[in-house]
């Protein structure tokens, strides 16, 4: 499965590999003045656990988390990660200290956080989203590093091999290219009047560019155009969405951190103008997009948390841990959102949902 995915993804992203290693050009969003732990974090700014694991030997652990921005998918990823640790007996406030750092979408903060973690004393570091994971991979060399919510760890040079990552970095991609293809096929087969799909996108996020290219290719096979509206920060998202009214018959967004952070404004535009709105993650569908092909980000984070347990408790090395990806994809529909966006939800649409109890949201 991973080899097939790698082949598909490398073809889709061959022209974009030149972006590798550059990180996000402009993450957008509101910048915090200093990269500091979240108020809900239980760790101090200078944890006492050594990178060599002296505290781990005593059954106590200190983990640093770098997260590019707060939004439901990334937050759910973090919650799932910590839940897996807790289920393995590693509990925050008991034998686990967590130093949580959120960059608020700012690239300078993101780099400063990675440098702080590199100079600190931790048993393990977690990067949530591509910019955070890339900064950790480039700066943190002496402790295990895991990543989650990363679209393409190969094209961004976070790892150079999916089966045997080597070095001190491994984790989980949150993208199966087949999910994008399935969603575009769903649009084409169920919305015959849709001849163009508008996308709000931060072209500075490599993950968003990669996914948009894949969507554009899938739509082109159905003779549907992808119309772009570019943004550089969250304050521009609403205006960009409004600019697509009259130019696009439906709206779509990728796992674009800048855009997802302001997704409520796109939902408003979609509802006001009766435009079907499709997303790349379940959490956005739960908030008010009509449909996606995806999975639960909590489960995605839990999977990475299980990798952390193997490292902390069983001494496994990231170098030998294969990068994983979602393999249980399903169509997810929000019926209330569909009604607000002028969609007539048919039985044929519902029949495409495998887990109707959980993935048809009333």
C-alpha positions as CSV (number, residue, x, y, z in Angstrom):
1,X,0.0,0.0,0.0
2,X,2.8,2.5,0.9
3,X,4.8,1.7,-2.2
4,X,1.7,2.3,-4.4
5,X,1.1,5.5,-2.5
6,X,4.7,6.6,-2.9
7,X,4.6,6.0,-6.7
8,X,1.3,7.9,-7.1
9,X,2.4,10.8,-4.9
10,X,5.8,11.2,-6.4
11,X,4.3,11.5,-9.9
12,X,1.8,14.1,-8.6
13,X,4.5,16.2,-6.9
14,X,7.5,15.8,-9.2
15,X,7.4,19.4,-10.3
16,X,7.0,20.6,-6.7
17,X,10.0,18.9,-5.2
18,X,12.0,22.0,-5.8
19,X,10.1,23.5,-2.9
20,X,11.5,20.8,-0.6
21,X,13.3,21.9,2.5
22,X,12.0,25.5,2.2
23,X,9.3,25.2,4.8
24,X,6.2,27.4,4.6
25,X,6.9,30.7,2.9
26,X,4.2,32.5,4.8
27,X,2.0,30.7,7.2
28,X,-0.3,33.7,7.9
29,X,-2.4,34.0,10.9
30,X,-1.8,36.1,14.0
31,X,1.7,35.9,15.4
32,X,2.4,35.5,19.0
33,X,5.2,37.7,20.4
34,X,7.2,34.8,21.8
35,X,6.9,31.1,21.3
36,X,5.7,29.9,24.6
37,X,3.9,27.0,26.2
38,X,0.1,27.1,26.0
39,X,-1.6,28.1,29.2
40,X,-3.1,24.6,29.3
41,X,0.4,23.1,29.2
42,X,1.6,21.4,32.3
43,X,5.3,21.8,31.6
44,X,7.7,24.6,32.5
45,X,9.7,26.3,29.8
46,X,12.9,24.5,31.0
47,X,12.0,20.8,31.5
48,X,14.5,18.8,33.5
49,X,14.3,15.6,31.5
50,X,17.5,14.8,29.6
51,X,17.6,14.0,26.0
52,X,19.5,10.8,26.9
53,X,16.5,9.6,28.8
54,X,17.5,9.7,32.5
55,X,14.0,10.7,33.4
56,X,12.6,8.1,31.1
57,X,14.6,5.5,33.0
58,X,12.8,6.6,36.1
59,X,9.5,6.3,34.4
60,X,9.0,10.0,34.0
61,X,8.9,11.7,30.6
62,X,9.1,15.2,29.1
63,X,7.8,15.8,25.6
64,X,7.9,19.0,23.5
65,X,5.1,19.7,21.0
66,X,5.4,22.2,18.3
67,X,2.1,23.1,16.5
68,X,1.9,25.6,13.8
69,X,-1.6,27.0,14.6
70,X,-4.7,26.0,16.6
71,X,-7.6,24.7,14.7
72,X,-9.9,21.7,15.2
73,X,-8.0,19.1,13.1
74,X,-4.6,19.9,14.6
75,X,-6.0,20.1,18.1
76,X,-7.7,16.8,17.7
77,X,-4.4,15.3,16.4
78,X,-2.7,16.5,19.6
79,X,-5.5,15.2,21.8
80,X,-5.3,11.8,20.1
81,X,-1.5,11.7,20.6
82,X,-1.8,12.3,24.3
83,X,-4.7,9.8,24.7
84,X,-2.5,7.1,23.3
85,X,0.2,7.9,25.8
86,X,-2.3,7.9,28.6
87,X,-3.7,4.5,27.6
88,X,-0.1,3.2,27.8
89,X,0.3,4.6,31.3
90,X,2.1,7.8,30.4
91,X,-0.2,10.5,31.8
92,X,0.2,14.2,31.7
93,X,0.4,15.7,35.3
94,X,1.5,12.3,36.7
95,X,4.6,10.9,35.0
96,X,4.5,13.1,31.8
97,X,5.3,16.8,31.3
98,X,4.2,18.4,28.1
99,X,5.8,21.6,26.7
100,X,3.2,22.8,24.2
101,X,4.2,25.5,21.8
102,X,1.9,27.0,19.2
103,X,3.4,29.3,16.6
104,X,0.1,31.1,15.8
105,X,0.9,30.7,12.1
106,X,4.0,32.7,12.2
107,X,7.2,31.3,10.5
108,X,9.6,33.2,12.8
109,X,7.8,31.8,15.9
110,X,7.9,28.4,14.3
111,X,11.6,28.4,13.8
112,X,12.2,29.9,17.3
113,X,10.2,27.1,18.8
114,X,12.2,24.4,17.0
115,X,15.5,26.0,18.1
116,X,14.2,26.2,21.7
117,X,13.3,22.5,21.6
118,X,16.7,21.7,20.1
119,X,18.5,23.3,23.0
120,X,16.2,21.9,25.7
121,X,16.1,18.6,27.5
122,X,13.3,16.4,26.3
123,X,12.7,12.7,25.7
124,X,10.8,13.2,22.5
125,X,9.5,16.0,20.2
126,X,6.3,16.1,18.2
127,X,5.7,18.4,15.2
128,X,2.0,18.9,14.2
129,X,1.6,20.1,10.6
130,X,4.2,20.4,7.9
131,X,5.9,23.7,8.9
132,X,6.4,22.6,12.5
133,X,7.5,19.1,11.6
134,X,10.0,20.5,9.0
135,X,11.5,23.0,11.5
136,X,12.0,20.2,14.1
137,X,13.5,17.8,11.5
138,X,16.0,20.5,10.5
139,X,16.9,21.6,13.9
140,X,16.4,18.8,16.5
141,X,19.1,16.1,16.0
142,X,19.7,14.5,19.5
143,X,16.2,13.2,20.4
144,X,13.5,11.2,18.6
145,X,11.2,13.5,16.5
146,X,7.7,12.4,15.4
147,X,5.4,14.2,13.0
148,X,1.6,14.3,12.4
149,X,-0.7,16.1,10.1
150,X,1.9,16.3,7.4
151,X,0.7,16.1,3.8
152,X,3.9,14.9,2.0
153,X,6.9,14.1,4.2
154,X,8.9,13.2,1.1
155,X,8.4,16.3,-1.1
156,X,9.2,18.5,1.9
157,X,12.3,16.5,2.9
158,X,11.1,15.8,6.4
159,X,12.1,12.2,5.6
160,X,13.8,10.7,2.5
161,X,12.3,7.2,2.7
162,X,8.8,6.1,3.9
163,X,9.7,2.5,4.8
164,X,13.0,3.2,6.6
165,X,13.1,6.9,7.4
166,X,16.6,6.8,8.9
167,X,17.9,9.5,11.2
168,X,15.8,10.5,14.2
169,X,12.5,11.4,12.5
170,X,9.3,9.4,11.6
171,X,5.6,9.8,11.9
172,X,2.4,9.8,10.0
173,X,1.1,11.6,6.9
174,X,-2.5,12.8,7.1
175,X,-3.0,12.5,3.3
176,X,-3.8,9.6,1.1
177,X,-3.9,10.9,-2.5
178,X,-6.7,8.6,-3.2
179,X,-9.0,10.6,-0.8
180,X,-8.6,13.6,-3.0
181,X,-9.4,11.6,-6.2
182,X,-12.4,10.0,-4.6
183,X,-13.8,13.4,-3.5
184,X,-13.3,15.0,-6.9
185,X,-15.0,11.9,-8.5
186,X,-17.9,12.4,-6.0
187,X,-18.3,16.0,-7.1
188,X,-18.2,15.1,-10.8
189,X,-20.7,12.2,-10.5
190,X,-23.2,13.9,-8.2
191,X,-23.1,17.6,-9.2
192,X,-23.5,17.6,-13.0
193,X,-23.9,21.4,-13.0
194,X,-20.5,22.0,-11.4
195,X,-18.1,23.0,-14.2
196,X,-15.7,24.9,-12.0
197,X,-14.5,24.4,-8.4
198,X,-13.1,27.4,-6.5
199,X,-10.3,27.0,-4.0
200,X,-9.0,29.4,-1.4
201,X,-5.3,28.6,-1.0
202,X,-2.1,29.9,0.6
203,X,0.4,29.1,-2.1
204,X,3.1,29.5,0.5
205,X,2.1,26.2,2.1
206,X,3.7,23.3,0.2
207,X,1.1,20.9,1.5
208,X,-1.7,23.0,0.1
209,X,0.0,23.3,-3.2
210,X,0.6,19.6,-3.5
211,X,-3.1,18.8,-2.7
212,X,-4.4,21.5,-5.0
213,X,-2.4,20.1,-7.9
214,X,-3.8,16.6,-7.2
215,X,-7.3,18.0,-7.1
216,X,-6.8,19.9,-10.3
217,X,-5.6,16.8,-12.1
218,X,-8.6,14.8,-10.8
219,X,-11.1,17.4,-11.8
220,X,-9.5,17.9,-15.2
221,X,-10.3,14.2,-16.0
222,X,-13.9,15.2,-15.7
223,X,-13.4,18.5,-17.6
224,X,-14.0,20.6,-14.5
225,X,-11.7,23.6,-13.9
226,X,-10.1,24.5,-10.6
227,X,-10.2,28.3,-10.0
228,X,-7.7,29.7,-7.4
229,X,-8.1,32.6,-5.0
230,X,-4.8,33.1,-3.2
231,X,-4.3,34.3,0.3
232,X,-1.2,34.9,2.5
233,X,-2.9,35.1,5.9
234,X,-6.2,34.3,7.6
235,X,-7.5,37.9,7.4
236,X,-7.7,37.5,3.6
237,X,-9.7,34.3,3.5
238,X,-13.2,35.8,3.5
239,X,-12.5,38.2,0.7
240,X,-10.9,35.5,-1.3
241,X,-13.9,33.2,-0.9
242,X,-16.2,36.1,-1.9
243,X,-14.1,36.6,-5.0
244,X,-15.0,33.1,-6.2
245,X,-18.7,33.8,-6.2
246,X,-19.8,33.9,-9.8
247,X,-16.5,32.3,-10.9
248,X,-17.0,28.9,-9.4
249,X,-19.9,26.5,-9.0
250,X,-18.6,25.0,-5.8
251,X,-15.9,25.6,-3.2
252,X,-13.1,23.4,-1.9
253,X,-10.2,23.7,0.5
254,X,-7.2,21.5,1.2
255,X,-5.4,20.9,4.5
256,X,-4.2,24.5,4.3
257,X,-3.5,25.7,7.9
258,X,-4.0,29.4,6.9
259,X,-7.3,28.7,5.3
260,X,-8.7,26.2,7.8
261,X,-8.0,28.7,10.6
262,X,-10.6,31.0,9.0
263,X,-12.9,28.4,7.6
264,X,-16.0,29.9,9.3
265,X,-15.9,32.7,6.8
266,X,-15.9,30.3,3.9
267,X,-18.9,28.5,5.4
268,X,-20.7,31.8,5.6
269,X,-19.9,32.6,1.9
270,X,-21.0,29.1,0.8
271,X,-24.3,29.3,2.8
272,X,-25.1,32.9,1.7
273,X,-24.5,32.0,-2.0
274,X,-25.8,28.4,-2.1
275,X,-22.4,27.0,-3.1
276,X,-21.7,23.4,-2.2
277,X,-18.5,23.5,0.0
278,X,-16.1,20.5,0.1
279,X,-13.2,20.1,2.4
280,X,-10.2,17.8,3.0
281,X,-10.9,17.0,6.7
282,X,-13.7,15.7,8.8
283,X,-13.5,18.5,11.4
284,X,-14.4,21.1,8.7
285,X,-17.4,19.0,7.6
286,X,-18.5,18.9,11.2
287,X,-18.3,22.7,11.4
288,X,-20.3,23.3,8.2
289,X,-18.7,22.0,5.0
290,X,-20.9,19.6,3.1
291,X,-18.6,16.7,2.3
292,X,-15.1,15.2,2.4
293,X,-13.4,11.8,2.0
294,X,-11.4,11.4,5.1
295,X,-11.0,10.1,8.7
296,X,-10.9,11.3,12.3
297,X,-7.8,13.4,13.2
298,X,-8.1,12.1,16.8
299,X,-7.4,8.6,15.4
300,X,-4.5,10.0,13.3
301,X,-2.9,11.5,16.4
302,X,-3.6,8.3,18.4
303,X,-1.6,6.4,15.8
304,X,1.4,8.7,16.2
305,X,1.0,8.5,20.0
306,X,1.3,4.7,19.7
307,X,4.6,5.2,17.9
308,X,5.8,7.5,20.8
309,X,5.0,4.7,23.2
310,X,7.1,2.3,21.3
311,X,10.0,4.7,21.4
312,X,9.7,5.8,25.0
313,X,8.9,2.4,26.6
314,X,10.4,-0.1,24.2
315,X,13.4,1.7,22.9
316,X,12.4,1.6,19.2
317,X,14.2,4.1,16.9
318,X,12.4,6.4,14.5
319,X,14.9,5.4,11.8
320,X,13.3,1.9,11.8
321,X,9.6,3.0,12.0
322,X,7.8,3.2,8.7
323,X,5.8,6.4,8.0
324,X,2.1,5.6,8.1
325,X,-0.9,7.1,6.3
326,X,-4.7,6.9,6.6
327,X,-6.0,3.7,5.1
328,X,-9.7,3.7,6.3
329,X,-11.2,6.3,4.0
330,X,-14.9,7.0,3.9
331,X,-17.2,9.7,2.5
332,X,-18.5,12.0,5.2
333,X,-21.6,14.1,4.7
334,X,-23.1,16.9,6.7
335,X,-26.8,17.0,5.8
336,X,-27.6,20.2,7.5
337,X,-24.7,22.0,5.8
338,X,-25.9,20.6,2.5
339,X,-29.3,22.0,3.0
340,X,-27.8,25.4,3.9
341,X,-25.8,25.3,0.7
342,X,-28.7,24.4,-1.6
343,X,-27.7,20.7,-2.0
344,X,-30.3,18.1,-2.6
345,X,-28.9,15.1,-0.8
346,X,-29.9,12.0,-2.8
347,X,-30.0,8.3,-1.7
348,X,-27.2,7.7,-4.2
349,X,-25.0,10.1,-2.2
350,X,-25.8,8.5,1.1
351,X,-25.2,5.0,-0.4
352,X,-21.6,6.0,-1.0
353,X,-21.0,6.3,2.8
354,X,-19.7,3.1,4.3
355,X,-20.2,3.9,8.0
356,X,-23.6,5.6,7.8
357,X,-24.0,5.8,11.6
358,X,-20.9,7.8,12.1
359,X,-20.2,9.5,8.8
360,X,-23.6,10.9,7.9
361,X,-23.9,13.9,10.1
362,X,-27.4,15.1,10.8
